[in-house]
Amino acid sequence: MGAASACFLARDHGCSVTVLERDPLYTRASSALSASSNGP
């Protein structure tokens, strides 16, 4: 969500944005934990 917001703010409004991620490996990020990314 944060990366998408940053992308659209930068692209559509010319804002300078910085995204800070607490987990640099993204192992605890919402995308990695969603049901759609679970294997069979």
OpenMM code with the backbone's topology and positions (N, CA, C; nanometers):
from openmm import Vec3, app, unit

residues = "MET GLY ALA ALA SER ALA CYS PHE LEU ALA ARG ASP HIS GLY CYS SER VAL THR VAL LEU GLU ARG ASP PRO LEU TYR THR ARG ALA SER SER ALA LEU SER ALA SER SER ASN GLY PRO".split()
positions = [
    Vec3(0.0824, -0.1189, 0.0000),
    Vec3(0.0000, 0.0000, 0.0000),
    Vec3(0.0866, 0.1250, 0.0000),
    Vec3(0.1888, 0.1255, 0.0830),
    Vec3(0.2763, 0.2419, 0.0908),
    Vec3(0.3541, 0.2654, -0.0370),
    Vec3(0.4038, 0.1586, -0.0979),
    Vec3(0.4802, 0.1735, -0.2219),
    Vec3(0.3912, 0.2225, -0.3350),
    Vec3(0.2691, 0.1727, -0.3412),
    Vec3(0.1760, 0.2171, -0.4452),
    Vec3(0.1398, 0.3637, -0.4258),
    Vec3(0.1149, 0.4034, -0.3016),
    Vec3(0.0837, 0.5444, -0.2731),
    Vec3(0.2001, 0.6343, -0.3119),
    Vec3(0.3209, 0.5917, -0.2770),
    Vec3(0.4398, 0.6695, -0.3109),
    Vec3(0.4556, 0.6818, -0.4617),
    Vec3(0.4312, 0.5727, -0.5323),
    Vec3(0.4426, 0.5728, -0.6784),
    Vec3(0.3468, 0.6740, -0.7408),
    Vec3(0.2213, 0.6695, -0.7005),
    Vec3(0.1217, 0.7596, -0.7585),
    Vec3(0.1451, 0.9052, -0.7177),
    Vec3(0.1882, 0.9296, -0.5953),
    Vec3(0.2188, 1.0662, -0.5533),
    Vec3(0.3346, 1.1232, -0.6349),
    Vec3(0.4372, 1.0425, -0.6565),
    Vec3(0.5523, 1.0883, -0.7339),
    Vec3(0.5156, 1.1070, -0.8802),
    Vec3(0.4456, 1.0111, -0.9368),
    Vec3(0.4128, 1.0166, -1.0794),
    Vec3(0.3086, 1.1231, -1.1119),
    Vec3(0.2023, 1.1287, -1.0346),
    Vec3(0.0895, 1.2158, -1.0690),
    Vec3(0.1001, 1.3562, -1.0109),
    Vec3(0.1759, 1.3707, -0.9024),
    Vec3(0.1800, 1.5005, -0.8356),
    Vec3(0.3208, 1.5569, -0.8210),
    Vec3(0.4202, 1.4837, -0.8696),
    Vec3(0.5575, 1.5313, -0.8651),
    Vec3(0.6165, 1.5413, -0.7258),
    Vec3(0.5579, 1.4691, -0.6307),
    Vec3(0.6079, 1.4726, -0.4926),
    Vec3(0.7370, 1.3913, -0.4812),
    Vec3(0.8217, 1.4325, -0.3906),
    Vec3(0.9389, 1.3542, -0.3554),
    Vec3(0.8997, 1.2688, -0.2355),
    Vec3(0.9072, 1.1385, -0.2496),
    Vec3(0.8598, 1.0497, -0.1439),
    Vec3(0.9683, 0.9521, -0.1011),
    Vec3(0.9571, 0.9065, 0.0217),
    Vec3(1.0453, 0.8044, 0.0769),
    Vec3(0.9581, 0.7013, 0.1458),
    Vec3(0.9800, 0.5746, 0.1145),
    Vec3(0.9058, 0.4661, 0.1782),
    Vec3(1.0006, 0.3973, 0.2757),
    Vec3(0.9592, 0.3900, 0.4011),
    Vec3(1.0374, 0.3215, 0.5038),
    Vec3(0.9716, 0.1881, 0.5342),
    Vec3(1.0488, 0.0825, 0.5254),
    Vec3(0.9970, -0.0516, 0.5539),
    Vec3(1.0661, -0.1038, 0.6788),
    Vec3(0.9876, -0.1430, 0.7768),
    Vec3(1.0419, -0.1936, 0.9029),
    Vec3(1.1176, -0.3247, 0.8823),
    Vec3(1.0739, -0.4056, 0.7875),
    Vec3(1.1355, -0.5361, 0.7619),
    Vec3(1.2026, -0.5331, 0.6248),
    Vec3(1.3337, -0.5151, 0.6165),
    Vec3(1.4005, -0.5033, 0.4871),
    Vec3(1.3934, -0.6303, 0.4015),
    Vec3(1.3638, -0.7443, 0.4609),
    Vec3(1.3510, -0.8688, 0.3839),
    Vec3(1.2076, -0.8950, 0.3389),
    Vec3(1.1139, -0.8127, 0.3849),
    Vec3(0.9708, -0.8235, 0.3508),
    Vec3(0.9087, -0.9556, 0.3938),
    Vec3(0.9682, -1.0254, 0.4895),
    Vec3(0.9109, -1.1521, 0.5350),
    Vec3(0.7869, -1.1319, 0.6205),
    Vec3(0.7727, -1.0146, 0.6826),
    Vec3(0.6558, -0.9849, 0.7649),
    Vec3(0.5666, -0.8803, 0.6999),
    Vec3(0.5903, -0.8490, 0.5740),
    Vec3(0.5100, -0.7499, 0.5018),
    Vec3(0.3733, -0.8088, 0.4679),
    Vec3(0.2746, -0.7231, 0.4511),
    Vec3(0.1380, -0.7711, 0.4280),
    Vec3(0.1264, -0.8530, 0.2996),
    Vec3(0.2007, -0.8172, 0.1952),
    Vec3(0.1932, -0.8939, 0.0702),
    Vec3(0.2458, -1.0355, 0.0896),
    Vec3(0.3528, -1.0492, 0.1653),
    Vec3(0.4103, -1.1816, 0.1890),
    Vec3(0.3211, -1.2669, 0.2785),
    Vec3(0.2400, -1.2029, 0.3621),
    Vec3(0.1557, -1.2767, 0.4561),
    Vec3(0.0126, -1.2961, 0.4065),
    Vec3(-0.0219, -1.2428, 0.2921),
    Vec3(-0.1593, -1.2547, 0.2444),
    Vec3(-0.1902, -1.3982, 0.2006),
    Vec3(-0.3155, -1.4329, 0.1994),
    Vec3(-0.3585, -1.5673, 0.1607),
    Vec3(-0.3246, -1.5963, 0.0143),
    Vec3(-0.3182, -1.4932, -0.0683),
    Vec3(-0.2924, -1.5144, -0.2119),
    Vec3(-0.1486, -1.5559, -0.2389),
    Vec3(-0.0561, -1.5354, -0.1441),
    Vec3(0.0824, -1.5719, -0.1682),
    Vec3(0.1202, -1.7042, -0.1032),
    Vec3(0.0238, -1.7701, -0.0398),
    Vec3(0.0522, -1.9006, 0.0211),
    Vec3(0.0619, -2.0079, -0.0859),
    Vec3(0.1576, -2.0953, -0.0702),
    Vec3(0.1750, -2.2053, -0.1653),
    Vec3(0.0703, -2.3127, -0.1468),
    Vec3(0.0699, -2.4116, -0.2358),
    Vec3(-0.0302, -2.5208, -0.2254),
    Vec3(-0.0080, -2.6106, -0.1069),
] * unit.nanometer
topology = app.Topology()
chain = topology.addChain("A")
for resn in residues:
    res = topology.addResidue(resn, chain)
    for name in ("N", "CA", "C"):
        topology.addAtom(name, app.Element.getBySymbol(name[0]), res)
